Structures are given as structure tokens and as C-alpha cells.
Amino acid sequence: MDELTAASETRHVDILDRLQQLEEKSTTRCNDITELKKSVEFANSEVHSVKTSLAAKADQSLVDELEKKMDDLENRSKLNNIDMERSGGCGECGEGVLLFL
């Protein structure tokens, strides 16, 4: 009977040790998961920030492109006005355009 009691006690101690190890591992895993969640949240906020920045830069580049086109059209219009003045006014071409309008 003493042998059975000793064997039972040894098994009981082994089971308690294994349970304690499992508890420690599960605590470690929970901490790891919490850290990973924080890391993902930080990465998501960084991605959102980068997306917002890229959208703003894309909008600004579109505005810049439209401003360049507008400046180009204004410059062409000014050049056309200068050419008309050099040629001595509208002349026959101008009269045709006026009649057309």
C-alpha cells in the first residue's frame, strides 16, 4: 500500500508541475498576443497615416498639374493676342470670325 501511495503522490506532483508549466506558457502566450495586437494597431495607424499623406500629395500634384495647364493656356492666349496686334489688327480673318459669331 505504501508503494501505491508513493506512486500516486509522485504522479500528483508530476501533474501539478505540468499544470504550472502550462499556466506559465499560457500567460506568456497571452502576453505575446497582447504585444502583437498593439504592434498591429500601431502598424495600422502608420498605414493610415501614409495613405492620407499619399492622397494629399496626389491631390496636390493634380492641382499643380492643372495650374501648369492653366498657365500654359494663359501664355498661349497672350501670345495669340500679341500676334494679332503685330499683324495690324484683325484684318480679313478677324472680320470672318466676327461674321461667324
C-alpha distance (Angstrom), angle and dihedral (degrees) to the residues before:
residue distance angle dihedral
M1 . . .
D2 3.78 . .
E3 3.78 89.5 .
L4 3.81 90.9 53.7
T5 3.77 92.0 48.4
A6 3.81 92.0 48.2
A7 3.82 91.9 47.6
S8 3.79 90.8 47.4
E9 3.79 91.2 49.4
T10 3.82 91.4 48.6
R11 3.80 90.6 51.4
H12 3.78 90.2 47.0
V13 3.82 91.1 53.1
D14 3.83 90.9 46.9
I15 3.79 90.9 50.9
L16 3.81 91.5 49.2
D17 3.82 91.0 49.5
R18 3.79 91.3 50.2
L19 3.80 91.4 47.9
Q20 3.79 90.7 50.8
Q21 3.82 90.5 50.3
L22 3.81 90.1 49.4
E23 3.80 91.0 50.4
E24 3.80 91.2 50.6
K25 3.80 91.5 48.3
S26 3.80 92.5 48.0
T27 3.81 90.7 49.5
T28 3.80 89.9 49.9
R29 3.81 90.6 48.5
C30 3.80 91.4 49.6
N31 3.79 90.7 51.3
D32 3.80 90.5 47.9
I33 3.80 91.0 50.3
T34 3.80 91.4 49.2
E35 3.80 90.8 51.1
L36 3.80 90.8 47.8
K37 3.80 91.0 51.2
K38 3.80 90.6 51.6
S39 3.78 89.7 48.1
V40 3.80 91.9 50.9
E41 3.81 91.4 48.1
F42 3.79 90.3 51.7
A43 3.81 91.4 47.5
N44 3.80 90.6 49.1
S45 3.79 91.6 51.3
E46 3.81 90.1 49.3
V47 3.82 91.2 49.4
H48 3.81 90.3 49.7
S49 3.79 90.1 49.6
V50 3.80 91.7 50.0
K51 3.82 91.7 47.5
T52 3.79 90.7 51.1
S53 3.79 91.1 48.2
L54 3.81 92.2 48.7
A55 3.80 91.6 48.8
A56 3.80 90.4 51.3
K57 3.81 91.1 48.6
A58 3.81 91.1 48.1
D59 3.80 90.3 50.6
Q60 3.80 91.1 47.9
S61 3.81 92.3 48.8
L62 3.81 89.4 51.2
V63 3.81 90.2 50.5
D64 3.81 90.1 48.1
E65 3.80 91.2 49.9
L66 3.80 92.0 49.5
E67 3.81 90.9 48.4
K68 3.81 90.1 52.3
K69 3.80 91.0 50.4
M70 3.79 90.8 48.1
D71 3.82 91.4 49.6
D72 3.80 90.3 48.0
L73 3.80 91.7 51.2
E74 3.81 91.3 47.5
N75 3.80 90.6 50.0
R76 3.80 91.7 49.0
S77 3.78 90.3 48.9
K78 3.81 90.6 51.3
L79 3.81 90.7 48.5
N80 3.79 90.5 50.5
N81 3.81 90.3 50.3
I82 3.81 90.7 50.4
D83 3.82 91.1 49.5
M84 3.80 90.4 51.1
E85 3.82 91.0 50.7
R86 3.82 92.1 48.5
S87 3.74 92.9 51.5
G88 3.77 90.4 57.9
G89 3.73 102.4 -99.5
C90 3.71 131.2 -56.9
G91 3.77 98.6 -39.9
E92 3.77 119.3 173.3
C93 3.81 93.0 -29.9
G94 3.75 91.6 55.0
E95 3.78 92.1 48.2
G96 3.80 89.9 52.6
V97 3.76 91.1 50.8
L98 3.79 91.7 47.9
L99 3.82 90.7 50.2
F100 3.78 89.7 49.0
L101 3.79 91.7 52.9
